[in-house]
């Protein structure tokens, strides 16, 4: 078996590195005791070495022997001075499955808005009655909107009440655990874990398993086992089940048989509340105008907002001073670029005229038909609100007196408050004229 031992050592070195090989194998700390095509026995120099190798390199050792012999083989490790009947495998460790929960993600610090109120409500119901309310629950939405937060919130509440039995895994972590179980020939134990130890399974990033046949098969087995036992399953993905490409049809059907809850991007008001809550946790004094400005910039991702606040906290700690709009614009221009100079009256008149398919000379002229008078008043209003021009400056640009300009601005201001359609029209024009500045 010398040739097989050499192949094994080369394969193991690729897996654990030359330094570990020198310390734990080439030094004689681990040596070949007996080998046959069906079973290999290795002997460590003492029990301490045995336990270290068993706990850190057992999977790599088994894979290297499978590669060296060209087929799966049983691998036992013993040590000098061990009992006459050495252990055939590492001793089992009777322990509860670790939950992998983030303790800081709870319902208490989850900000609720119209974008997520339904998902938040059903998540609370699941946490209060796991296995009986909405099973399975499938939460979907774009990345960074709070799906993972809701899953951890469910897990933390259930674990507080039951004392255990909760497991959070991403699709990648499930795949890695399954591969390890195959390599170690412990698939029965892998499956038994979900049958006996896990009462609530939180499986995130489900889209990751799509198209991976063996992984989908194991997920299906776990799903059926837990659902039959009335154990709670919560799933999350970036799309609803029917839109996840390459997902096996039977999984698509199973995932859709419970309740689907979507999480939408927050509106500016909800994002502002989220920023306020997270700023409070970071002990950042964040003025409302800064909250609102950042919310407008990162409103599509709560995760991005968290990143912005973490950077802002670091910048504040380094530079000191109050956090103002100018501070953020200067230190974090990628988040809030410095304001461009306001557009001139000429630019505003030009952009408004183009939008309404009239000529700039019409806006400045004396004609008063509705299709010209309305754009003229809006252009005056924008000169006041966007360009911050005085009434005399606007009057000169439009060749009008101050009273006419004041009347136009007051009229638009009053109507905007009453008419949502006009408000939307003005918002659009603001973007147009700012873009033209």
C-alpha positions in Angstrom: 0.0 0.0 0.0 3.0 2.3 -0.2 1.9 3.7 -3.6 -1.6 4.3 -2.2 -0.1 6.0 0.8 2.0 8.3 -1.4 -1.1 9.2 -3.5 -3.1 9.7 -0.3 -0.4 12.1 1.1 -0.3 14.1 -2.1 -4.1 14.4 -2.2 -4.3 15.3 1.5 -1.6 18.0 1.1 -3.7 19.7 -1.6 -6.6 19.8 0.8 -4.9 20.9 4.0 -1.7 22.5 2.9 2.0 21.7 3.2 2.4 23.2 6.7 -0.3 21.0 8.2 1.1 18.0 6.4 4.5 18.6 7.9 3.0 19.0 11.4 0.4 16.3 11.5 1.5 13.6 9.0 5.2 13.8 7.8 6.3 14.3 11.4 5.0 10.8 12.2 2.1 12.2 14.3 -0.2 10.2 12.0 0.8 7.0 10.2 -0.7 4.1 8.3 -1.6 1.2 10.6 -3.5 -1.1 8.3 -5.0 -0.9 4.8 -7.2 -3.0 2.6 -9.4 -2.2 -0.4 -12.4 -1.9 2.0 -11.0 -0.3 5.1 -8.1 1.9 6.1 -6.9 2.4 9.7 -4.6 5.3 10.7 -2.8 5.6 14.0 -2.1 8.9 15.8 0.9 9.2 18.2 -1.4 10.0 21.2 -5.0 10.8 22.0 -4.6 14.6 21.8 -3.3 14.3 18.2 -6.1 11.9 17.4 -8.7 14.3 18.6 -7.2 17.3 16.8 -7.0 15.4 13.5 -10.4 13.9 13.9 -12.0 17.3 14.6 -10.2 19.3 11.9 -9.1 17.0 9.0 -11.3 13.9 9.1 -13.4 14.9 6.0 -10.3 15.7 4.0 -8.6 12.4 5.0 -11.6 10.4 3.9 -11.8 12.2 0.6 -8.0 11.8 0.0 -8.3 8.0 0.6 -11.3 7.7 -1.7 -9.2 9.4 -4.4 -6.1 7.3 -3.7 -7.9 4.0 -3.9 -10.3 5.0 -6.7 -13.4 4.1 -4.7 -15.1 4.9 -1.4 -13.4 3.3 1.6 -14.0 3.2 5.3 -11.4 5.2 7.3 -10.8 4.6 11.0 -8.4 6.5 13.2 -7.0 5.3 16.5 -4.1 6.2 18.7 -1.2 4.6 20.6 -2.5 3.3 23.9 -6.1 3.2 22.7 -8.5 0.5 24.1 -8.2 -2.9 22.4 -11.4 -2.2 20.4 -10.8 1.3 19.0 -13.6 3.5 17.9 -14.6 2.9 14.3 -15.7 6.5 13.9 -15.5 9.7 15.8 -17.6 9.6 18.9 -21.0 11.1 18.5 -21.6 14.4 20.1 -25.1 14.7 21.4 -25.9 18.4 21.1 -28.6 20.5 19.8 -28.3 21.8 16.3 -26.9 25.4 16.4 -29.5 27.8 15.1 -27.2 30.2 13.1 -29.6 33.0 14.1 -28.6 36.7 14.2 -29.7 37.8 17.6 -29.9 41.5 16.6 -32.6 40.8 14.0 -36.0 40.9 15.8 -39.5 42.1 15.2 -38.8 45.0 17.6 -36.3 46.6 15.3 -38.0 45.8 12.0 -39.6 49.0 10.5 -43.0 48.3 9.0 -44.5 50.2 6.0 -46.9 49.6 3.2 -44.1 47.8 1.4 -43.8 45.0 3.9 -46.8 45.1 6.3 -48.3 41.9 4.9 -45.1 39.9 5.1 -44.5 41.3 8.6 -48.0 40.4 9.7 -47.8 36.8 8.5 -44.3 36.4 9.9 -45.6 37.4 13.3 -48.4 34.8 13.0 -45.9 32.1 12.1 -43.6 33.0 15.0 -46.6 32.8 17.4 -47.9 29.5 16.1 -45.2 27.6 14.2 -46.4 24.6 12.3 -50.0 25.7 12.3 -50.2 29.1 10.7 -49.1 29.5 7.1 -47.0 26.4 6.5 -44.9 26.7 4.5 -44.4 30.4 4.3 -42.6 31.7 1.2 -41.3 35.3 1.3 -39.9 36.8 -1.8 -38.6 40.1 -3.1 -35.4 41.8 -4.4 -32.2 41.6 -2.4 -31.7 43.9 0.6 -35.4 44.5 1.5 -35.7 42.7 4.8 -36.6 39.1 4.0 -33.6 37.8 5.9 -34.5 40.1 8.9 -38.0 38.6 9.0 -36.7 35.1 9.0 -34.3 35.7 11.8 -37.0 37.5 13.7 -39.3 34.5 13.4 -36.4 32.2 14.6 -35.5 34.4 17.5 -39.0 34.6 18.9 -39.6 30.8 18.4 -36.3 29.9 20.1 -37.1 32.2 23.1 -40.3 30.4 23.6 -39.3 26.8 22.8 -35.7 26.9 23.8 -34.3 25.4 20.6 -35.2 23.5 17.5 -34.7 26.4 15.1 -32.3 26.2 12.2 -31.5 29.0 9.7 -29.6 28.1 6.5 -29.0 29.7 3.2 -29.2 27.7 0.1 -25.4 27.7 -0.1 -25.1 26.4 3.5 -27.6 23.6 2.8 -25.6 22.6 -0.3 -22.3 22.6 1.6 -23.7 20.6 4.5 -25.2 18.1 2.0 -21.9 17.7 0.1 -20.0 17.2 3.4 -22.5 14.5 4.4 -22.0 12.7 1.1 -18.2 12.9 1.5 -18.4 11.5 5.0 -21.1 9.0 4.2 -23.4 10.5 6.8 -26.5 11.2 4.7 -28.8 9.2 7.1 -27.5 11.4 10.0 -28.0 14.5 7.8 -31.6 13.6 7.2 -32.2 12.5 10.8 -31.1 16.0 12.0 -34.1 17.6 10.3 -36.5 14.8 11.5 -35.5 14.9 15.2 -33.7 18.1 16.0 -35.2 20.8 13.8 -38.8 22.1 14.5 -38.5 25.3 12.5 -36.5 25.4 9.3 -35.6 28.9 7.8 -34.2 28.3 4.3 -33.0 31.5 2.7 -31.9 32.2 -0.9 -33.8 29.2 -2.2 -33.1 30.2 -5.8 -29.5 28.9 -5.2 -30.6 25.3 -5.2 -32.5 25.5 -8.6 -31.0 23.3 -11.2 -28.9 21.3 -8.7 -30.5 17.9 -9.0 -29.1 16.2 -5.9 -29.6 19.3 -3.7 -33.2 19.6 -4.9 -33.8 15.9 -4.1 -32.5 16.4 -0.5 -34.5 19.6 -0.1 -37.6 17.7 -1.2 -36.9 14.9 1.3 -36.5 17.4 4.1 -39.5 19.4 3.0 -41.8 16.3 3.0 -40.4 15.0 6.3 -40.9 18.2 8.2 -44.3 19.1 6.7 -45.6 15.6 7.4 -44.5 16.1 11.0 -46.3 19.5 11.1 -43.0 21.3 11.6 -42.7 24.9 10.3 -40.9 25.7 7.1 -40.1 29.3 6.1 -38.5 29.9 2.7 -37.2 33.1 1.0 -36.0 33.9 -2.5 -35.6 36.8 -4.8 -38.6 35.6 -6.9 -41.8 33.7 -6.3 -41.6 29.9 -6.9 -43.2 30.0 -10.3 -40.6 32.4 -11.6 -37.4 30.6 -10.3 -35.8 29.2 -13.4 -34.8 25.5 -13.4 -36.5 24.8 -10.1 -37.8 21.2 -10.2 -41.6 21.2 -10.8 -42.5 19.2 -7.6 -40.5 21.7 -5.5 -42.2 24.6 -7.3 -45.6 23.0 -6.4 -44.6 22.4 -2.8 -43.2 25.8 -2.2 -46.4 27.4 -3.6 -48.8 25.3 -1.6 -48.5 27.5 1.5 -48.7 31.3 1.7 -46.7 33.6 -0.6 -45.8 37.0 0.8 -43.8 39.6 -1.2 -41.6 42.4 0.1 -41.5 45.6 -2.0 -39.0 48.4 -2.0 -39.8 50.9 0.7 -41.2 54.3 -0.1 -39.2 57.4 0.9 -41.1 57.8 4.2 -40.5 54.2 5.2 -36.9 54.3 4.3 -36.5 57.5 6.3 -38.0 55.7 9.3 -35.6 52.8 8.8 -32.6 55.1 8.6 -33.8 56.8 11.8 -34.1 53.5 13.6 -30.7 52.3 12.5 -29.0 55.6 13.2 -30.3 55.4 16.7 -28.8 51.9 17.1 -25.5 53.4 15.9 -25.9 56.4 18.2 -25.6 58.7 15.2 -27.3 62.2 15.5 -28.8 62.2 12.0 -30.8 65.3 11.1 -34.1 64.7 9.4 -33.0 66.5 6.2 -30.0 64.1 6.0 -32.3 61.1 6.6 -34.6 62.2 3.8 -31.8 62.9 1.3 -30.2 59.5 1.9 -33.6 57.8 1.8 -34.2 59.2 -1.7 -30.8 57.9 -2.8 -30.9 54.3 -1.4 -34.7 53.7 -1.2 -34.5 50.4 -3.1 -32.3 48.6 -0.6 -32.3 48.5 3.2 -29.0 46.7 3.1 -27.4 49.5 1.1 -28.9 52.0 3.6 -27.2 50.1 6.4 -23.9 50.2 4.5 -24.2 53.9 4.0 -24.9 54.5 7.7 -21.9 52.3 8.7 -19.6 54.3 6.4 -21.1 57.6 7.7 -20.5 56.5 11.3 -16.9 55.7 10.5 -16.5 59.1 8.7 -18.1 60.9 11.6 -15.8 59.1 14.1 -12.7 60.1 12.1 -13.5 63.7 11.1 -15.9 64.7 14.0 -18.3 67.6 13.8 -22.0 67.6 13.2 -23.5 65.4 10.4 -25.0 67.8 7.9 -25.9 67.6 4.2 -22.7 69.3 3.3 -20.7 66.9 5.4 -22.3 63.9 3.6 -21.8 65.5 0.2 -18.2 66.3 0.9 -17.2 63.0 2.5 -19.5 60.6 0.6 -20.1 62.1 -2.8 -21.1 58.7 -4.2 -24.1 58.7 -1.9 -25.0 62.4 -2.0 -23.1 64.2 -4.8 -22.6 67.9 -4.2 -25.5 69.8 -5.5 -25.2 71.1 -9.1 -25.7 74.8 -9.6 -29.5 75.5 -10.1 -30.7 75.9 -13.7 -31.0 79.4 -15.1 -34.4 81.0 -15.9 -33.5 80.5 -19.6 -32.9 76.8 -19.1 -36.2 76.4 -17.2 -38.2 78.2 -19.9 -36.5 76.1 -22.6 -37.2 72.8 -20.9 -40.8 73.6 -20.0 -41.5 74.8 -23.6 -40.0 71.5 -25.0 -42.1 69.5 -22.6 -45.3 71.1 -23.7 -44.3 71.3 -27.4 -44.5 75.1 -27.5 -41.8 77.7 -28.2 -39.9 79.6 -25.5 -41.1 82.8 -27.2 -44.7 81.7 -26.5 -43.9 81.5 -22.7 -42.3 84.9 -22.7 -45.0 86.4 -25.0 -48.3 88.1 -24.3 -50.7 85.4 -25.6 -52.9 83.8 -22.9 -54.5 80.6 -24.3 -54.6 77.8 -21.7 -52.0 75.7 -23.5 -49.6 78.6 -23.0 -50.7 80.3 -19.8 -50.5 77.0 -17.8 -46.9 76.2 -18.8 -45.9 79.9 -18.3 -47.2 79.8 -14.7 -45.4 76.5 -14.0 -42.2 77.9 -15.4 -42.4 80.9 -13.1 -43.1 78.6 -10.2 -40.1 76.5 -11.0 -37.8 79.6 -11.3 -38.9 80.4 -7.7 -38.7 76.9 -6.3 -35.8 75.3 -8.2 -33.6 78.3 -9.3 -34.4 80.3 -6.1 -34.8 83.5 -8.0 -36.4 86.6 -6.6 -39.7 87.9 -8.0 -38.0 90.8 -9.8 -35.4 88.4 -11.4 -38.2 86.2 -12.6 -40.2 89.2 -13.8 -37.2 90.3 -15.9 -36.8 86.8 -17.4 -40.4 86.6 -18.4 -40.8 90.3 -19.2 -43.6 90.6 -16.5 -44.1 92.7 -13.4 -43.7 91.4 -9.9 -47.4 91.1 -9.2 -48.0 88.8 -12.2 -45.1 86.6 -11.0 -46.3 86.5 -7.4 -49.9 85.6 -8.6 -48.6 82.8 -10.8 -46.4 81.3 -8.0 -49.2 81.5 -5.4 -51.7 80.0 -7.7 -49.5 77.0 -8.5 -48.5 76.5 -4.9 -52.2 76.4 -3.8 -53.3 74.1 -6.6 -50.4 71.6 -6.1 -51.7 71.1 -2.5 -55.2 70.2 -3.7 -54.5 68.3 -7.0 -52.3 65.2 -6.8 -52.1 65.1 -10.6 -50.7 68.6 -10.7 -48.2 67.6 -8.0 -47.0 64.7 -10.1 -46.7 67.0 -13.1 -44.6 69.5 -11.2 -42.4 66.8 -9.8 -41.7 65.6 -13.3 -40.9 69.1 -14.5 -38.5 69.6 -11.6 -36.6 66.5 -12.7 -36.6 67.7 -16.2 -35.3 71.2 -15.5 -32.7 70.0 -13.0 -31.4 67.6 -15.6 -31.1 70.5 -18.0 -29.1 72.5 -15.5 
